[in-house]
Amino acid sequence: MATNKDIVEGVYASFVQGDVPAVLGAMADDIQWTEADGFPLAGTYVGPQAVLEGVFMRLGEIGDDYAVVPEQFVADGDTVVVLGHYAWKHKSSGEPAVVKMAHVLTLDGGKIATFQQHVDTVRVRELS
């Protein structure tokens, strides 16, 4: 049986491969997805469709070739913390940008119930 850590690792692998349906399918119907205050996509999105439209489809607003790069997965019960970084190319200059991030996910019944983003939002805005 897959652990919560296994599930989250699989979701991030699917996202990196561009398999958005697999990512959305791992979410609870009433997922509470929160992007950090000050982040260009700040707010709480409820449900997979809201995450798709409010977050995933808008990542290009931050920069070109936007990528989420997980480096470590830390699990404790129903909580999984993902440490890593975001990488993209500045829209006007094409210069590469990298900012560290942490995501805190809680799972319920094998589905992602909550997502909370932690990131240096000032740095993101400076590099976008």
C-alpha positions in Angstrom: 0.0 0.0 0.0 1.3 3.4 -0.9 2.3 5.7 1.9 1.4 9.4 1.9 5.0 10.2 1.0 4.8 7.8 -2.0 1.5 9.5 -3.1 3.0 13.0 -3.0 6.3 11.9 -4.7 4.1 10.4 -7.5 2.1 13.6 -7.8 5.3 15.7 -8.2 6.7 13.3 -10.7 3.4 13.5 -12.7 3.6 17.3 -12.6 7.2 17.4 -13.8 6.2 15.1 -16.7 3.2 17.4 -17.5 0.6 14.8 -16.5 -1.8 17.3 -15.1 -4.8 14.9 -15.1 -2.9 12.6 -12.8 -2.1 15.5 -10.5 -5.7 16.7 -10.4 -6.9 13.1 -9.8 -4.8 13.0 -6.6 -6.7 15.9 -5.1 -9.7 15.7 -2.8 -12.8 17.1 -4.4 -12.8 19.9 -1.9 -9.0 20.5 -1.7 -8.0 23.8 -0.1 -4.9 24.9 -2.1 -3.3 28.1 -0.8 -0.7 30.1 -2.6 1.3 32.4 -0.3 0.3 36.0 0.3 2.4 38.2 -1.9 2.9 35.5 -4.6 1.6 36.5 -8.0 -1.1 33.8 -7.8 -1.9 34.4 -4.1 -5.1 33.1 -2.7 -6.9 29.9 -1.7 -8.4 27.8 -4.4 -11.1 25.2 -3.6 -11.4 22.1 -5.7 -9.2 20.6 -8.5 -10.8 22.8 -11.3 -10.0 26.0 -9.3 -6.4 24.8 -8.9 -6.1 24.1 -12.6 -7.5 27.4 -13.7 -6.2 29.6 -10.9 -2.7 28.2 -10.5 -1.5 25.7 -13.1 -2.8 27.5 -16.1 -1.4 30.8 -14.8 2.2 29.7 -14.0 3.4 31.3 -17.3 2.5 34.7 -15.8 5.5 34.3 -13.4 8.0 33.5 -16.2 8.8 31.2 -19.1 9.6 27.5 -18.7 8.3 27.6 -15.1 9.4 24.4 -13.2 8.8 23.0 -9.7 11.9 21.0 -8.6 11.3 18.9 -5.5 14.5 18.0 -3.6 13.3 16.4 -0.4 10.0 14.8 0.8 9.5 14.7 4.6 6.5 12.8 6.0 4.9 12.8 9.4 1.5 11.0 9.5 -1.0 12.8 7.2 1.5 15.6 6.5 4.1 15.7 3.8 6.5 18.6 3.4 8.2 19.1 0.0 11.4 21.1 0.0 12.8 22.3 -3.3 12.9 25.3 -5.6 11.1 27.0 -8.5 13.0 27.8 -11.7 12.0 29.9 -14.6 13.3 32.3 -17.2 12.6 36.0 -16.8 9.9 37.1 -19.2 11.8 40.1 -20.7 15.5 39.3 -20.3 15.4 35.4 -20.5 17.7 35.3 -17.4 17.3 32.2 -15.3 15.6 32.6 -11.9 15.6 30.2 -8.9 13.8 30.6 -5.6 13.6 28.0 -2.8 10.2 26.8 -1.7 8.5 24.6 0.8 5.0 23.0 0.3 3.0 21.5 3.1 0.4 19.0 2.1 -2.1 17.1 4.2 -3.7 13.9 2.9 -7.0 12.3 3.8 -7.8 8.8 2.5 -5.0 8.9 0.0 -6.0 12.2 -1.5 -4.4 15.7 -1.0 -6.8 17.6 1.2 -4.7 20.8 1.7 -1.7 22.5 0.1 0.1 25.4 1.6 2.9 27.2 -0.3 5.8 28.8 1.5 8.2 30.9 -0.7 10.1 34.2 -0.6 7.5 36.2 -2.5 9.6 39.4 -2.7 12.3 37.4 -4.4 9.8 35.9 -6.8 8.5 39.3 -7.8 12.0 40.7 -8.2 12.9 37.9 -10.6 9.6 37.8 -12.6 
